[in-house]
Every structure is written in structure tokens, then in C-alpha cells.
Amino acid sequence: MAAILPGATIGVLGSGQLGRMFAIAARRLGYRVHTFSPDQDSPTGQVADHEVTAPYDDLEAVAAFARGVSAVTFEFENVPSTTVAALGGAVVVRPSGQVLHVTQHRVREKQFLSGAGLPVARFAVVTDAASLAEGLATVGVPAILKTATFGYDGKGQVRIDRPGHAGAAWATIGQQPAVLEKVVDFACEVSVVGARSVDGDVQHYGVIENTHRRHILDVSVSPARVSAATTEQAVEIARAACTALDVVGVLCVEMFVTHDGAVIVNELAPRPHNSGHLTIDAHVTSQFEQQLRAVCGLPLGSTAARGPAAMANLLGDEWADGEPDWAAALAVPSVSLHLYGKSTPRAGRKMGHLTATAPTADEAERLVRAARAALHPR
């Protein structure tokens, strides 16, 4: 299939901040962008050429949307399979519905990873109270019970420290299909954002080190401060996952690094990822431009880093005492501000991020944390 060239219109299912940053990258390269979601005046819609507001299960609206674009991509993976099917065969859809089918369901994702020979924590499939008890006997405690669908930023998860807690945990997740995973005693969390082209070329942004607060990504640092052997292992796992899934687009592999330097896969995200936001300011080609290139059948861009960088999320909590002091944050050298156009800040809601670049990863992290702290001068 011929490449989809600048001037064409790209459709995005979903309209949050990932779609917004994708649309900005696409517009810069001369593409038009249409977005489809149930939301109006959305982060993506504010910068897209056209915003369609309709439920994902309005299949007639989805089919009409597909007729107006040359390709469709996604900014989140929890799109109903019927919606993907309604896009029809007349438009390019990347990544494929099969990729979404695997990655939007934790049981299928774990089984895929295990079947591909990629390292995962010991796990068991849970469908009822009896299988949960059997799983705990096999997996052991402590363990994490995770709903099979619609889990992100720590939602749909409960820790089980003793077998006697199983009943309460099962009730907490609403007695729905789940995966039970052995808790990993990790030294740090990392991710590798990779991209795969139509012809199978895989590029990546190295290993990014992540810290979380209240189960939400807080700060990312690139390059990760891990050993060369761990870096090599993490990159090879990400490359293998991209190839095994036959991804065309961007795939983020979230991983744990154990105290002895081994790497264990936690989750997959078949789209740009929060930890990759720093690529906008710190790499030759951002993860969002890379997504566009892959979707349009163009050669992938250089992922060379301009230098170390760090990213700090800005949650709605930053507005608790009024408007943050943006001027104070921007006075910190080498800091960039990205706000997502969301009108209503709420605790835990991702409203934007800060990025800092510096000669070392440690200095980049110090600068980005200082900039965020400056939002609330005392």
C-alpha cells in the first residue's frame, strides 16, 4: 500500500491529551486531523480540524467518520471491538484491531506475553471465587488482583497479603474476570517506548525510569539509571513485543527491574505513553510524530536523544489552592510547559506536564522537580 502523504486527513479515536499531542505533530507535518469521542471541546478537539462528538457504540457515526479520513489510529486502547469493525475495510486502521484485542484485556495480554516467551510475573486467571483461591495457592502472596478490563493508573487493582483477604478483594473488584499476579519486589520501574513501521523496522527511545505516586506516573527520567545489561534486556524485550504483536504504530512496554537487574514485563500500551512525553523536547522525533509516520506508512524518524531529560506530571491537585504560578515554573532553566486544555482540574486528573533537559539525568530530574515545586511559592 502506498504511503499516506501530507495533506491527507488522519482520524483519531479518542480525544484526550495523547490525541492532542498527536494532532499537533500531524498538523506540523501538513496533515489534517479529525477526532471522534463522546466528549466535546476535548483536548484533541481543540487542536484538530474537525471534532465528531458521538458515543463509540454509534456505529453509523463511526462508519461516517471513517469515510472522511485516509487512516485511523487510537489514543487509547479501550475501544469496543464493534467500533473497530465498523471502521470497515475502506480505511487503514493502525494499530490493528487484533493488537487492541490483546492489549485491552489483561488476561489476553498476560497469555500473549507468556506465550511469546517474554518474562512476566507468576500469574493465574480468575473467573470466580474458587479460581481465585486456586490462584492464590499457585501464585502465592502477596499478590495483586487486577480486573481484566478497564484498568489504568492503579484502578481496578487490589493487593492481597493473606489468603484470608481473598473474599474481600474479590468483592472490591466487583466479582469480575481478573488476573492474579505475584507481587514483584522491584528496585525500579522502567518503560521502553518503541515504534514499528509497516515494513517491520523497529525504533525505540531507550529505557526510561519511572516513579509513581498514588499509582499514577509522577516523574520520568531518561536515560534510566540502570546497568548496561538491564538496558539491553529491556530494549530487546520491547523489540520482541513489537514484532510478536505485529504492531504498526507505537507500543510502550512497562517493566519492573528486580534488585539483581532482571527485567519483568508489567503491561503493554499500544499507543504513545505518558513516560514518552519527554521525547517531544528531548529527541529528534517525538513519539507522536513517530506514531504518525508509522500509521501513514512513512519511514520512522531518528530517535536520537538531544540529551538527558525528565518529565513531571501536573495533576489537578496542583490547582487545589488556585491557579499555579506558571511564570515561576518557567523561570527554571531548560524547562518546557505542556498543558492539555482541560477546563476542570480534579485530584488525580492529568492536566499537563513539565519537561526539563540537562547535561545529566540527575540534573534534569532536579530541575523538573524544582519547576513543579515553584508552582506553589511559599
Secondary structure, DSSP 8 states (H G I E B T S, - for coil): -----TTSEEEEE--SHHHHHHHHHHHHTT-EEEEEES-SS-TTTTTSSEEEE--TT-HHHHHHHHHT-SEEEESSS---HHHHHHT-TTSEESS-HHHHHHHTSHHHHHHHHHHTT--B--EEEESSHHHHHHHHHHH-SSEEEEESSS--TTTTEEEESSGGGHHHHHHHTTS--EEEEE---EEEEEEEEEEE-TT--EEE---EEEEEETTEEEEEEES-SS-HHHHHHHHHHHHHHHHHHT-SEEEEEEEEEETTS-EEEEEEESS--GGGTTHHHHBSS-HHHHHHHHHTT-------BSS-EEEEEEEGGGGTTSS--HHHHHTSTTEEEEE---SS--TT-EEEEEEEE-SSHHHHHHHHHHHHHTTS--
